[in-house]
Amino acid sequence: MLRMIAHLRSQGYRVGLIAIEHPRSARRELKAQVDRLWIVKSQPDLPVRERLRLAIRGAFRRLLPQPLYLLGKRVLYQFIEPPRPAPPAPRPTSFILRKINPRMRAITARVVKEFWPRAVIAQYVWSAHALDVVPDQILTVIDTIDVQHRRREHALAAGSDLPHHRCSREEETRELQRADVLIAIQRHETHDLAGMCPQARVICVGHAVDRLERLPSPEDGARRILFVGARYDPNIQGMRLFMDEAWPRIRAAVPDAELVICGRVCDDLHQLPPGVRLEGLVPDLTARYAQAAVVINPVPYGTGLKIKTVEALSHGKCFVGTQAAVIGLEDLEPRPYIVTADMEEMGDVVARLLLNPAERRAMEERAWQAARDRLAPQQVYRPLMEILEQAKTIPRVRRRGEHGVPGDGNAGLPDQIRNGSFEQWAPDGPVAWTVTPEGHQALRGRTPDGAAAVELPPAPDRQATLFQLVRTNGVAAGAAFEIEMEALASEPGKFGLVVTLFPRSGGTPVIHASNHAGGGQWQRLALSIRLDNPSAVQQIKVVANLRAGATRPVWIRHCASRWEAAT
């Protein structure tokens, strides 16, 4: 996700991120990579004893070497045991439903109302419920990462199991149907998603690396093999099989061969054979890739796209893996990897590459060529950029609420602009009111002559807005929506009153505007918009907009709207 955000920002988009709770250090890093950041609590409030245990365990994990961390974890559980829970309420058996965070909906509704973005992208299917609060005029996207119900199917087919990932195709489909666009991480999964949600648009967006960096080829006598993996069953099972079946063959042919394993997969690997070294989490893997003669990925099964396979190729490394390790990359030409049928063959191939530097360098050249041509951000994210540019013309899917009931895009909107705090309004307007902040960077303030008003402060790279949505339910044909606003602005063309009509059909919105002449004077801005067919309009958005690049603030002291009946 962060790579996608970096690319969007490089193309001129402003990106906000709603993230699950992170440690403070990670939160600082996230803030540096987005334009706005909102944090959602990841779990309910816990007893003090349990919060203390989790805090100590997190400190152990960050500060201690892997063996000491495991020892400290055992000691911690002896002295601060997890509390015995009361009989819990029945938990959903579905992996997807268990991971839904209900807090995400509320903060998404607030952020969308404040910023009215071009699109809202949910990462993973269990975040899709938050899309129910997004108005139909805004494009909704789910970056699926995996087809979740396939994960356990693949594990069972390989003779393993992922019992905590149990979910059905039907459950996943219900969540995916909330979005207009679905992103598959590799081409095989586009067919699955299209079959599950034929009404949605499905695109394929793979994994791009931060930067393409071809590393120098190791010297001819290099004997190091590298594997990088998370603490996930396919990685654990694959490395155990590799050490049991492939490693003895490699050491027999190349006695000085060395296997280095990085990542949280190390937590579950014990009783290591000679020549194998665990390094755990490594903040920067560049040096490890540079020293490796061969990078392997022996996973026996899996879905999605193997990120570490992509990273190895992006460094121009000689790569050997199973069929599961290269799923979604089969169309790369010339073939930049070697696929083996079993662990014994993998051992023989790796040993041959260690003893044959010329063949290894030829594979490195192929890997670099594939990375340069197919894995750069411009190529990987092109389908997403096209979707965002076409956002206004993509047909909208009728998203469904928690109980399968289509949402009402007008629910909760007033019949006209609210008065005072936006929580009070009178149906017999026009009624003047003192505007209160309801938008990005809007401040309570006073005008130069001391009158109470709302101040919109200037900024060189962002706009400041005050807005409200108005519904059209029950409006007679031919009625006119009339709005007026008093504002003081100094710069011509920098401030305007903008009214946008959003059609129910999802077509192109109709925009009306009245701009302030500047000059440091109070000016009445007014619009009267007649609706020949109000039922065709989903809702009206009224915006007081100080555009980016302004150098002087704007004050607003009065705003009102009314419906004028047809004559």
LOLUM-230193 format. One record per residue: residue in one letter; x, y, z of N, C-alpha, C in turn. Coordinates in steps of 0.001 Angstrom, whole numbers, plus 500000, padded with zeros to 6 digits. Layout:
<pts>
AXYZXYZXYZ;...
</pts>
This chain:
<pts>
M500814498796500000500000500000500000500857501267500000;L501935501273500798502784502466500856503460502736499518;R503795501683498779504380501898497449503345502519496514;M502103502070496612501035502650495807500832504117496169;I500839504424497459500676505809497900501811506677497374;A503031506165497453504181506940496964504031507253495484;H503557506291494710503395506537493276502272507548493019;L501157507415493732500060508369493549500522509790493857;R501281509945494922501758511285495273502753511805494244;S503558510906493681504512511339492653503806511818491393;Q502538511373491213501761511783490044500844512970490337;G501012513588491518500266514801491824499034514614492684;Y498709513385493091497556513161493950497915513453495406;R496945513999496148497074514116497600496394512893498204;V497084512223499115496610510941499628496499511000501153;G495319510650501652495115510474503084495028508983503391;L495445508602504598495458507192504986494751507017506322;I493778506108506363493151505678507606493776504338507954;A494547504309509035495348503122509353494964502566510719;I495110501248510852494934500609512142496075501037513062;E495821501039514339496766501521515344498176500954515139;H499175501831515199500580501471515044501374501991516242;P502553501427516503503437502027517515503809503453517109;R504199504258518075504485505666517811505561505851516743;S506611505009516789507687505161515808507164504903514399;A506340503860514238505770503566512914504812504659512485;R504106505254513452503165506319513120503897507532512551;R505064507841513126505850508966512593506285508692511164;E506669507462510883507072507112509520505898507213508563;L504712506770509003503537506860508145503189508308507835;K503253509172508842502918510582508620503789511210507548;A505036510756507463505954511326506475505624510861505060;Q504817509805504937504564509227503622503183509528503066;V502347510254503824501003510596503361500754512070503625;D499666512587503023499316513982503251498517514174504536;R497674513202504861496938513211506123496882511788506653;L496871511647507988496844510323508613495824510315509739;W494969509290509736494032509050510822494291507644511358;I494295507494512687494580506210513315493304505652513943;V493020504384513658491862503691514210492351502665515221;K491739502622516394492137501639517396491912500238516860;S492884499359517103492843498019516517492113497025517387;Q491901497328518652491274496360519535490526497099520636;P489562496429521279488835497074522369489759497363523538;D489279498210524454490074498536525638490363497277526436;L491625497101526835492055495910527549492351496250529006;P492294495239529886492695495482531268494147495953531341;V494468496666532441495818497222532595496865496118532532;R496616494971533156497579493870533178497890493377531779;E496849493271530946497061492782529584497780493829528738;R497447495133528910498144496179528168499623496208528533;L499930495984529822501326495946530261502068494791529614;R501436493643529570502086492471528961502379492716527481;L501405493277526762501600493531525332502685494583525110;A502738495608525970503764496644525810505159496077526036;I505316495235527074506632494641527354507028493701526224;R506077492919525735506404491993524661506828492747523403;G506139493870523107506536494665521946507927495235522086;A508282495685523313509632496205523536510670495104523374;F510387493897523894511294492765523706511547492524522224;R510472492525521443510596492185520020511446493213519290;R511297494494519653512044495540518950513504495592519350;L513809495302520623515137495598521150516050494390521287;L515485493186521411516327492031521712516618491205520471;P517804490566520409518056489576519352517041488439519456;Q516844487722518344515780486727518267515827485688519399;P516970485045519706516963484022520769516587484613522126;L517091485813522450516760486440523723515297486852523768;Y514739487269522624513322487624522587512449486426522927;L512763485268522339511967484070522612512068483663524080;L513270483779524659513442483466526080512670484458526947;G512800485730526639512085486748527410510586486596527321;K510094486157526173508656485949525999508154484855526944;R508950483764527082508556482680527989508531483176529438;V509561483952529826509608484495531182508428485430531433;L508129486249530459507034487198530595505719486483530869;Y505453485385530175504208484658530363504154483980531737;Q505322483694532334505327483088533657504932484103534730;F505411485359534588505190486347535636503942487207535380;I503622487418534114502424488213533793501574487381532835;E500846486448533367500051485566532530498885486342531937;P498498486000530719497309486638530159496106486343531044;P495219487321531262494060487070532111493147486024531497;R492550485219532368491594484244531872490315484973531484;P489945484881530235488802485680529798487491485113530321;A486514486007530459485162485559530747484642484810529535;P483600484008529711483041483289528553482734484273527438;P483412484153526303483274485169525253481951485030524511;A481555486132523919480415486073523008480822485258521791;P479867484593521167480217483775520005480931484607518941;R482091484150518508482849484859517479482438484361516106;P482456485236515116482195484749513761483236483703513372;T482790482652512711483739481634512264484497482088511033;S483980483068510324484616483543509099485842484387509411;F486955484058508771488186484844508891487938486294508508;I487145486535507474486878487892507006486061488666508031;L484988488069508524484107488771509447484801489058510772;R485702488180511202486425488407512455487340489625512367;K487848489919511178488829490992511030488196492356510777;I486876492426510652486222493710510407486353494593511649;N486779495827511446486917496802512527485782497817512393;P484774497754513280483613498647513120483963500120513234;R485077500452513888485460501871514019485823502486512672;M486200501627511719486642502135510425485518502881509699;R484278502438509872483157503082509177482983504526509620;A483024504748510936482756506087511451483802507084510985;I485064506724511066486108507671510679486125507867509168;T485789506820508398485702506974506942484604507962506575;A483455507868507246482351508800506966482780510241507233;R483501510446508326483937511806508671484942512335507662;V485904511503507273486946511935506346486354512231504966;V485461511373504514484865511568503189484039512850503161;K483282513093504236482469514305504278483342515553504254;E484504515473504899485381516638504992486133516910503700;F486583515846503020487495516048501893486890515728500530;W485831514933500493485183514560499227486232514142498180;P486902513005498404488000512593497519487495512072496177;R488418511940495257488073511360493962487746509882494105;A488454509179494989488239507748495166488593507360496596;V487972506278497074488316505669498359488754504241498071;I489971503894498486490533502562498240490626501833499567;A489956500690499677490027499840500866491041498734500605;Q491941498523501563492923497447501418492411496208502134;Y492335495106501428491814493820501894490280493864501969;V489687492718501798488237492608501721487570492966503039;W488243492732504198487583493028505468487479494515505750;S488083495354504930487900496804505064486740497320504222;A486126496439503441485107496877502481483885497471503151;H483555497040504391482349497547505046482388499064505197;A483589499647505256483701501098505399483214501827504144;L483157501137503026482723501778501785481226502063501782;D480475501452502712479038501694502749478706503146503059;V479612503861503711479325505250504094479821506241503048;V480372505745501950480892506622500893479764506958499921;P479495508238499651478437508595498702478676507982497331;D477581507755496615477666507064495335478467507836494287;Q478632509149494479479373509918493480480880509708493568;I481346509101494640482786508874494831483122507437494461;L484152507255493671484574505931493229485088505122494419;T484660503863494508485118502981495585485886501804494992;V487006501472495639487925500462495126488338499554496278;I488482498250496018489072497336496990490344496763496385;D491454496975497071492723496337496707492749494995497437;T492428493916496737492132492640497401493364491957497981;I494541492135497363495804491493497780495753489980497593;D494668489341498052494478487890497939493003487621497690;V492715486497497051491354485952497081491307485073498326;Q490657485568499375490827484986500705490321483548500821;H489184483227500196488654481866500380489519480823499684;R490394481262498790491297480323498109492493479925498984;R492817480725500001494037480469500766493971479119501473;R492874478849502151492769477567502854492612476415501866;E491910476656500758491780475620499732493155475163499256;H494038476117498978495379475780498497496183475056499577;A496013475478500838496735474818501926496299473356502060;L494994473100502029494492471739502149494947470872500979;A494961471454499784495404470706498608496870470326498698;A497661471120499450499093470832499607499373469960500825;G498304469471501484498492468622502645498714469373503932;S498461470678503943498600471474505147497233472048505499;D497199473082506307495927473697506677496182475103507182;L495206475975506973495197477312507562493850477465508272;P493668476802509409492336476761510039491802478130510424;H492684479061510740492218480385511150491857481263509956;H492020480761508738491683481526507537490412480978506883;R489578480344507671488357479752507126487370480845506729;C486930480822505477485866481705505003485325481115503713;S484140481518503338483503480954502154483546481944500998;R483368481415499812483290482254498614482123483235498737;E481003482759499304479813483607499417480063484782500362;E480739484511501491481046485597502427481957486631501786;E482956486162501083483876487098500443483180487895499356;T482313487233498598481594487914497524480723489037498076;R480035488788499192479162489819499773479959491074500122;E481179490897500630481991492065500965482511492767499712;L482945491989498733483502492587497516482465493365496730;Q481193492997496863480148493678496096479921495121496529;R480590495553497572480425496923498040481205497931497186;A482085497472496298482980498383495569482636498451494090;D483024499564493469482866499737492023483983499037491256;V485193499036491827486379498495491152487102497553492111;L487552496416491601488341495465492383489733495357491770;I490753495380492627492134495234492170492618493836492507;A493036493092491498493684491793491698495189492001491653;I495915491240492461497364491425492523498085490632491444;Q497409489654490848498001488928489725496889488421488815;R497274488110487573496294487927486504495371486742486729;H495831485673487413494950484533487639493759484925488510;E493996485826489452492925486193490376491928487164489753;T492279487795488625491284488637487955490093487790487507;H490338486541487095489238485680486650488353485285487828;D488972484973488975488188484660490178487290485829490559;L487864487027490618487113488197491064486011488562490078;A486293488449488778485270488747487777484100487778487893;G484380486514488205483312485537488379482495485788489634;M483143486284490688482444486551491944481612487831491869;C482115488851491162481450490154491103481384490635489654;P480527490040488842480495490416487416480095491863487178;Q479424492504488169478999493889487982480127494881488229;A481219494451488870482324495353489183483359495327488052;R484161496356488019485271496404487070486508495837487772;V487196494913487135488353494244487740489605494619486952;I490626495076487674491908495397487049493012494630487771;C494146494488487110495287493787487693496395494799487975;V496761494927489243497848495812489661498775494984490546;G499956494684490046500888493843490785501648494601491850;H502823494108492162503656494712493206504826495431492544;A504952496709492854506085497482492333507095497692493457;V508333497783493096509380498014494094509597499510494250;D510166499903495409510417501323495663511284501927494567;R512324501208494243513189501660493146513899500437492571;L514102500449491282514863499379490650516340499632490904;E517007498653491482518423498815491814519150497510491521;R519833497474490393520591496268490077521838496209490942;L521951495130491691523093494965492582524240494278491852;P525481494553492233526623493905491575526555492394491728;S526997491694490698527035490232490760528106489774491737;P527787488814492617528817488319493543529989487689492785;E531110487573493460532303486992492840532052485529492484;D532934484992491630532732483628491120532642482587492224;G533351482771493300533359481767494362532274481950495399;A531290482843495156530233483093496139529422481818496374;R529105481564497622528404480325497987527156480593498837;R526741481827498939525632482146499844524279482031499129;I523327481414499803521942481286499353521080482080500330;L520071482779499825519247483649500668517774483286500543;F517088483282501703515623483225501711515119484283502674;V514071485017502256513442486045503077511954485731503153;G511410485674504369510001485338504482509382485756505799;A508079485974505781507320486305506986506964485025507738;R506404485203508907505971484062509720504605483602509216;Y504617482768508201503407482340507505503608480881507105;D502566480079507249502715478629507107503420478190505823;P503095478722504634503822478266503440505333478514503534;N505735479633504133507166479905504299507803478915505273;I507119478662506378507657477741507389507777476335506821;Q506691475849506215506718474497505652507745474381504525;G507815475415503691508758475374502573510202475313503033;M510548476099504063511942476077504534512286474766505238;R511327474202505964511585472908506590511834471834505538;L511019471841504481511224470872503400512572471097502725;F512914472375502491514176472674501830515355472174502660;M515325472428503964516443471997504813516508470476504930;D515340469811504885515331468352504995515751467650503707;E515322468180502549515465467433501299516448468056500308;A516491469390500257517384470039499280518759470345499861;W518798470772501115520058471212501693521132470115501743;P520805468865502110521844467829502097522467467627500721;R521674467746499653522202467576498300523132468733497932;I522755469955498369523593471123498086524935471002498806;R524895470633500094526134470540500873527037469403500384;A526404468355499857527218467259499317527982467706498079;A527338468555497254527987469027496026528862470251496273;V528444471110497228529165472354497517529342472431499034;P530379471824499593530523471729501057530569473073501767;D531034474124501115531113475424501778529887476310501505;A528806475721500992527580476496500752527014476992502081;E526389478175502039525837478801503243524416479269502953;L523478478981503849522086479400503707521781480439504783;V521361481633504362520982482706505277519476482915505160;I518774482917506304517328483077506338517001484348507119;C516209485242506520515830486502507148514311486593507266;G513839487365508236512410487578508415511850486831509610;R510567487084509890509922486470511040509735484968510891;V509930484412509697509887482960509536510887482287510468;C511945483003510854512973482431511733512410482014513087;D511293482633513511510723482316514820510324480848514941;D510012480199513815509497478832513845510462477810513254;L511706478186513055512696477255512514513693476900513607;H513797475603513929514671475135515007515471473929514514;Q516435473482515312517270472319514972517841472464513558;L518633473496513395519167473839512078520336472933511708;P520423472519510448521590471742509998522804472653509847;P523997472082509767525210472897509580525107473757508323;G525640474969508433525674475872507284524465476774507155;V523486476657508080522282477479508020522331478518509135;R522039479795508810522080480871509787520785481673509745;L520188481908510921518983482721511040519367484144511416;E518799485126510700519106486522511010517884487314511445;G516683486707511399515488487395511861515165488626511033;L514514489599511674514137490824510973515373491664510659;V515488492076509419516608492910508977516008494174508361;P516243495350508949515605496582508451515885496862506985;D517095496645506533517462496911505143518102495644504576;L517429495033503605517892493762503052518854493935501881;T519169495166501518519989495383500324521315494639500413;A521988494736501551523291494068501697523143492550501612;R522041492003502170521838490553502117521626490084500681;Y520851490853499914520670490499498502521987490615497739;A522771491638498037524033491839497313524991490680497534;Q524973490097498727525918489021499047525454487652498556;A524173487537498164523630486229497795523962485876496355;A524455484666496146524657484165494786523345483678494198;V522498483051495031521198482531494593520160482885495643;V518984483361495205517844483606496089516812482521495817;I516252481946496884515296480847496722513948481227497330;N512906480533496877511577480617497492510922479249497351;P511003478397498404510521477021498290509092476811498770;V508235477851498752506876477703499291506124476598498539;P505446475687499264504739474595498589503365474986498069;Y502810476090498549501494476522498092501354478004498399;G500244478597497941500002480008498241499107480650497202;T498585481829497558497773482627496645498443483989496511;G497798484878495776498342486225495637499642486233494848;L500472487208495150501755487381494472502850487335495517;K503908486592495244504988486449496219505902487670496129;I505753488554497129506451489837497115507963489649497113;K508458488664497856509902488470497922510472487951496598;T509653487271495812510093486898494467510303488148493622;V509325489064493686509429490313492927510645491117493375;E510883491180494693512021491960495187513349491376494716;A513463490046494721514709489426494256514956489752492786;L513919489671491964514077489979490542514428491454490352;S513838492328491180514092493762491014515535494134491338;H516229493271492063517656493495492335518546492784491317;G517933492128490341518720491420489341519396490178489904;K518681489416490743519279488242491378518881486955490660;C519786486002490700519509484651490198518503484008491147;F517353483549490610516243483115491465515793481704491103;V515567480887492147515052479523491984513871479361492925;G512750478845492418511566478698493262510660477585492792;T509629477354493593508579476404493221507602477092492268;Q506645476312491765505618476902490909504792477927491684;A504524477636492977503750478577493782504490479890493990;A505809479870493938506602481077494183506543482072493036;V506166481626491852506172482514490685504776482697490099;I503733482284490844502381482428490324502086483901490049;G501514484179488905501253485547488479502387486191487713;L503543485512487656504708486054486941505085485173485748;E504182484252485378504519483284484334504726483920482965;D504155485114482745504256485719481421505494486599481249;L506373486638482254507602487419482110508529486742481106;E508982487502480141509888486984479115511032487976478914;P512277487444478713512657486039478824512530485548480256;R512285484252480438512004483682481741513116484033482736;P512812484841483794513883485341484663514112484479485907;Y513620483278485940513755482413487113513781480965486658;I514125480070487580514083478629487324513074478027488283;V512113477274487749511086476610488551511428475129488659;T511343474605489885511644473183490098510391472465490587;A510317471166490271509132470377490590509111469905492037;D510271469711492655510326469226494034511613469717494684;M511780469404495962512927469901496716514243469265496260;E514210468018495862515437467377495395515951468068494137;E515035468368493216515452469082492003515937470483492353;M515292471134493318515738472466493725517165472413494266;G517459471397495063518819471251495582519843471085494474;D519526470254493490520458470029492377520673471300491557;V519570472045491295519672473272490483520490474332491215;V520231474520492515520962475528493272522456475183493320;A522766473914493556524177473506493581524841473772492234;R524137473477491150524705473706489818524999475187489594;L524076476066490026524272477501489838525437478026490679;L525600477496491871526735477917492699528067477554492055;L528091476425491344529337475951490734529537476466489316;N528521477171488782528592477629487401528283479132487339;P529271479995487615529034481445487649528499482005486335;A528875481424485204528407481945483912526894481783483788;E526377480609484155524923480390484101524212481308485096;R524814481464486277524202482351487278524117483780486757;R525167484264486119525148485638485610524126485799484477;A523945484759483674522918484827482628521528484965483241;M521264484260484349519979484389485035519833485774485666;E520918486334486172520866487683486731520490488704485662;E521039488536484463520726489458483374519249489367482985;R518717488140482951517289487971482640516400488607483707;A516781488417484973515988488987486065515960490510485959;W517092491114485693517143492564485597516337493076484409;Q516398492370483303515640492793482117514131492744482404;A513668491672483066512246491562483399511827492658484366;A512665492931485367512339493970486338512241495335485665;R513188495634484806513219496940484144512013497131483232;D511609496063482539510542496176481547509146496059482145;R509000495303483272507651494964483739507350495320485191;L508347495556486015508098495703487449508291497130487959;A508595498076487082508754499473487501507385500060487840;P507319501016488773506021501581489184505170502103488035;Q505775502757487041504991503299485934504219502202485203;Q504842501028485037504155499922484367503131499258485281;V503516499013486530502651498266487441501365499033487737;Y501477500339487980500317501110488420499533501764487287;R499912501526486048499200502152484930497695501864484946;P497238500609485170495785500377485191495064501181486273;L495687501345487434495061502127488496494987503600488115;M496039504131487547496026505541487164494951505804486117;E494781504877485188493727505040484181492357505039484833;I492142504170485831490862504111486534490577505436487249;L491571505987487909491362507235488632491070508390487679;E491715508392486528491447509444485552490038509315484974;Q489501508087484931488164507838484387487097507800485485;A487434508224486698486566508001487863485136508480487636;K484971509606486959483625510167486798482760509370485829;T483383508572484975482608507875483948482405506396484235;I483010505863485301482874504435485601481509504182486231;P480714503222485707479399502930486294479535502528487753;R478613503019488591478647502714490008477868501434490311;V478421500646491229477751499453491721476859499874492879;R475643499305492995474802499599494158475360498855495346;R476063499576496224476668498922497372475597498532498368;R475841497451499096474848496925500008475330497079501445;G474394497337502337474713497508503745474911496184504445;E474968496217505771475292495028506550474289493915506349;H473017494271506137471979493250506026471505493090504586;G472321493503503643471978493306502247470994494322501713;V470764495436502432469809496444501998470560497560501290;P470177497907500057470880498996499378470818500277500200;G471952500983500280472019502214501062471322503365500353;D470840504328501135470221505536500601471251506648500614;G471721507052499442472754508069499364472332509411499936;N470963509641500127470484510907500656470234510874502153;A470434509708502786470079509579504193470805510622505035;G470040511329505881470655512246506837470983513616506297;L470680513923505032471006515239504495469845516201504717;P470139517501504917469062518475505115468417518868503790;D467237519515503926466555520007502724467172521306502224;Q467872521998503074468571523211502669469749523427503606;I470546524452503341471734524700504168471311524898505619;R472021524218506557471681524325507973472145525659508541;N471540526031509654471912527269510327472865526996511473;G473485528036511980474269527956513198475345526889513150;S475177525858513952476214524851514120476117523722513105;F475239523857512118474931522807511152474015521738511764;E473779521794513072472896520824513710471486521386513859;Q471314522663513602470006523306513691469681523897512327;W468428523750511925468015524357510673466511524543510667;A466053525489509890464621525786509794464158525537508369;P462993524894508182462532524572506829461907525728506085;D461763526899506739461062528003506100462017529120505702;G463253528778505261464279529750504895463811530689503787;P464610531675503331466025531741503733466219532281505149;V467181531725505849467516532149507198469014532407507237;A469421533585507669470848533910507740471467533219508941;W472727532930508861473418532308509991474901532618509950;T475538532496511104476984532620511198477578531256510903;V478394531170509876478915529876509430479923529356510441;T479881528062510754480875527440511625481717526488510812;P482914526155511285483822525330510468483226523973510141;E483332523586508933482901522260508488483718521884507266;G485017521833507392485840521525506234487305521715506537;H488127521308505612489574521341505793490070522762506007;Q490773522978507125491449524240507423490498525402507706;A489185525154507875488276526245508236488426526547509718;L488484527846510089488747528253511464487681529235511938;R487320529141513221486527530222513800487429531453513884;G486937532598513510487791533777513549486988535061513548;R487682536164513399487047537472513304487617538221512109;T486786538996511504487194539788510350488067540944510830;P488727541669509901489567542803510323488814543858511122;D487476543975510942486713544969511709486114544374512973;G486494543120513325486089542542514595484834541717514555;A484172541575513407482935540812513331483235539316513379;A482351538534514056482521537084514116482276536483512738;A483121535574512349482992534951511030483811533664511019;V483789533012509861484647531851509638485792532283508741;E487000531904509120488179532252508334488661531033507564;L488897531206506278489538530180505456490971530634505215;P491958529977505834493352530445505717493976530009504395;P494890530809503854495530530472502578496636529442502758;A496972528768501667498095527824501655498588527716500224;P499912527570500018500441527519498650500101526228497912;D499841525118498667499700523830498004498384523118498286;R497435523771498949496154523124499194495066524168499310;Q493841523742499054492699524625499170492102524532500574;A491297525514500937490534525477502182489060525560501799;T488247524706502400486858524618501954485905524558503140;L484686525011502881483557524863503789482440524289502922;F481822523185503314480816522627502412479675521988503178;Q478595521775502468477440521065503002476714520396501842;L476089519240502129475300518520501142473814518783501384;V473057518871500297471622519140500369470905518105499518;R469796517576500039469055516572499277467970517233498432;T467411516458497530466373516977496628465062516205496765;N464928515400497799463713514604497978462478515508498090;G461440515190497346460177515897497466460141517246496797;V461169517642496085461181518938495407460379518842494119;A459513519831493897458656519814492711459449520195491466;A459008519678490323459667519989489056459601521489488792;G460711522030488318460775523450488008461191524324489162;A461339523764490377461749524569491529463200524999491359;A463562526101492026464926526622491937465592526541493313;F466835526074493318467641526092494538468399527404494558;E468101528251495576468726529554495670469654529589496887;I470865530102496682471870530155497741472577531501497673;E472833532081498839473585533340498877474597533270500017;M475696534011499844476778534004500816477452535367500799;E477811535871501985478573537107502073480000536776502481;A480960537258501715482360536939501975483232538148501715;L484367538194502412485366539244502214486635538574501706;A487085538964500509488299538402499911489131539526499320;S490442539335499348491348540377498850491846540108497442;E491917538826497040492525538479495756491442538050494755;P491416538651493585490403538254492596490627536819492094;G489548536112491915489613534773491332490092533682492261;K490354533989493545490854532969494461489757532339495318;F488608533037495454487537532493496283486248532449495482;G485489531367495688484227531256494980483215530415495730;L481945530645495410480835529801495861480538528833494723;V480607527521495015480454526496493984479311525565494374;V478384525339493465477269524411493688477348523324492617;T477373522072493056477500520940492138476278520043492256;L475660519716491129474526518801491079475025517422490669;F474786516404491513475233515045491223474041514219490725;P474077513743489470472953512961488938472887511566489543;R471681511017489682471513509660490209472105508614489278;S472186508894488007472660507904487037474161507696487088;G474869508512487874476321508400487911477004509121486769;G476266509971486043476849510704484933477713511856485417;T478039512751484503478922513873484825478208514905485676;P478763515296486828478141516328487654478079517666486913;V477088518485487279476915519816486695477345520843487734;I478250521738487348478856522674488295478411524102487972;H477999524857489015477678526280488916478582527015489895;A479057528212489522479998528926490391479773530421490315;S480064531071491434480068532540491500481346532951492207;N482222533705491521483543534023492055483585535436492647;H484376535577493689484550536869494370485506537741493554;A485200539033493472486019539957492677487270540408493420;G487381540081494723488542540526495488488430541987495878;G489571542591496175489585544003496528489390544298497988;G489315543253498825489176543490500263487820544016500672;Q486762543751499900485416544235500194484468543047500450;W483437543306501276482381542323501422481591542251500117;Q481303541049499671480561540861498417479536539760498611;R478349539971498078477304538952498112477434538065496879;L477659536773497119477709535791496034476393535030496044;A475760534897494898474443534254494852474315533396493605;L473566532312493736473260531438492610471804531009492708;S471161530904491568469795530377491488469788529314490392;I469516528077490782469639526937489857468290526249489765;R467682526299488589466362525687488410466523524222488008;L465722523379488641465774521938488380464500521519487659;D464614521255486364463449520801485610463029519396486027;N463994518586486446463694517200486857464468516884488137;P463988517344489306464739517133490562464979515664490894;S464106514767490464464270513347490793465506512757490144;A466035513431489111467252512934488448468520513374489178;V468364514235490202469522514738490948469614513986492275;Q470744513339492511470958512592493753471064513539494947;Q471924514554494823472102515517495897472861516722495353;I472865517767496169473542519012495806474663519253496807;K475835519632496313476953519976497189477254521455497039;V477244522171498183477551523595498218478917523766498863;V479815524472498187481189524613498661481602526083498635;A482145526540499753482874527812499782484344527455499674;N484991527869498605486307527321498257487341528427498087;L488364528401498968489550529247498790490598528394498097;R490956528742496885491775527876496047493240527864496496;A493928526779496135495356526662496442496122527809495779;G497158528270496451497966529363495905497564530734496392;A496458530829497146496067532131497709497085532566498768;T497220533877498922498160534410499926497455535169501036;R496149535457500892495393536186501905494176535369502322;P493753535461503585492592534692504038491286535262503506;V490223534466503651488871534878503286487989534708504516;W487030535634504722486080535524505823484669535383505258;I483860534552505916482466534337505532481609534647506758;R480582535495506607479772535864507775478297535534507606;H477884535119506441476460534872506242476283533895505093;C475372532931505282475024532028504185473621531499504425;A472854531357503372471494530829503492471062530248502162;S470115529308502231469562528750500991468065528570501150;R467389528408500022465957528114500053465569527486498728;W464406526855498736463809526347497502462724527330497057;E462839527812495834461847528723495263460954527919494327;A459639527918494619458706527117493832458642527612492391;A458277526691491489458158527045490071457036528043489885;T457249528988488976456226530004488719455348529571487575;
</pts>
